[in-house]
Amino acid sequence: MKSNRCEVVAARLDDTGAGVGEAEGYVVHAADLLPGERAEVVIDHESPHKREAWGRVLRRLGPPSPDRVAPACPAFGLCGGCVWQHLAYPAQLVAKRHRVVEALARVAAVAEGRVTIADVRPSPLDLGYRNKGKYVAGLDEAREHVVLGAYAPRSHRVLDTLGCKVVAPIIDEVASWLRGAAEAARLIPYDEKHHAGELRYAVVREAGGDVLVALVVAPGTSRAKLAQVAGTLAKHPAVRGVVAIDNDRRDGAIIPTGARTELLVGEGTLQEELAGVPVDVGPGEFVQVNRAQSHALYRRVTELAQVRPGMRAIDLFAGIGGIGLHLARAGASVVAVELDREAVASLEASVERASLPLTAIAGDAGDLPATARVALGGSAEVVVVNPPRKGLSSGARDLLLGLAPPTILYVSCGPEALGRDLVALAIAGWEPDVIEPFDLMPGTPQVETLVRLRRVSG
């Protein structure tokens, strides 16, 4: 740019919460600038590859947006989470729908008006909805006190996030107890730079008011210290168990697959309920963090599947069975495929207790061996896919096309990948007739989208 200052009117928000506008032919991202707001922006960085720049507000040049609100969390703007928390919730929903509309613009059925994208279904709660808190352990600036929080964006500096309003209040309360207990036991926070220390992370999970705490530690951490921390936490009336998990990885994984886990006190799992079925959940299994909204999503999947007693359904990327259990409870005969063997074991135990018609297979939907493909059986009337953010791999897409169901239900947490996959499925003969976004993570740009596709050819 000609200078390091420019005037910007934000038109939208990006995934980091920055306002995005144009100036001098550049796309400019400005922190803490909402759509419709105008400001003089100082540029901190320009892309060497394209006309794009990032900066911060130097001087505001007009009134604030009517959608600007005071963020609820004390660490807003610092921790890198909930980057839309300064935007009023109704405006967040509009922005999330716009993201889905843009991502699906190349889908013919959308572009030609044969299907409309519904308004985003709001979350019953926009604060206190998260059923799991994940904390990085560190030291304060004086290096005297334990901090539980998150890495500041683009750094390894740990910011204190206790007092967060997004997790269930009991999670924040127990995490505060944990910080005091770790400090009293002289449990040393791990230093990622020097690969030294003891406590690396903490995971605090809640279900039905009960809490499970996982202390993720470096191998060789003093078991006496861990026992002292666990003993203190066990005095909290909500804590049902404390486990220690060894982690010597250097790739950012919090709970590595197959990591050594030691029960320190109480029980090592909590009991979630899915479709009225009790499901045992440990600290590492994936469960949607917004319990009430995810259950609403699962119920809607079941409605759109139009389940009839005895109909065959396949659930790919099944997790611990949120969707598959709802389909089975409604009367479908379900085969569920999930890569995580611990999740499969939990699902199998739940199905056995509830005597439901669901068979779980451990395997990668993108690379299923022949024996597992045989276990999927013959034709299914509906196949549900709920892939990770990157969408369907080529292998998973080939499996889906080979199954050739008359109905596909696609649950997506990545709108851009969803758009790509819907274009590919349209070429193969499936067209969407329902597109419904759900907000599972208020305060963030994230949006879940449920799509029903019908086979129209082949």
Secondary structure, 3 states (H helix, E strand, C coil): CCCCEEEEECCEECCCCCEEEEECCEEEEEECCCCCCEEEEEEEEECCCCCEEEEEEEEECCCCCCCECCCCCCCCCCCCCCCCCCECHHHHHHHHHHHHHHHCCCCHHHHCCCCCECCCECCCCCCCCECEEEEEEEECCCCCCEEEEEECCCCCCEEECCCCCCECHHHHHHHHHHHHHHHHCCCCECECCCCECCEEEEEEEEECCEEEEEEEECCCCCHHHHHHHHHHHCCCCCEEEEEEEECCCCCCCCCCCCCCEEEEEECCCEEEEECCEEEEECCCCCCCCEHHHHHHHHHHHHHHHCCCCCCEEEEECCCCCHHHHHHHHCCCEEEEEECCHHHHHHHHHHHHHHCCCEEEEECCCCCCCHHHHHHCCCCCCEEEECCCCCCCCHHHHHHHHHHCCCEEEEEECCHHHHHHHHHHHHHHCEEEEEEEEECCCCCCCCCEEEEEEEECCC
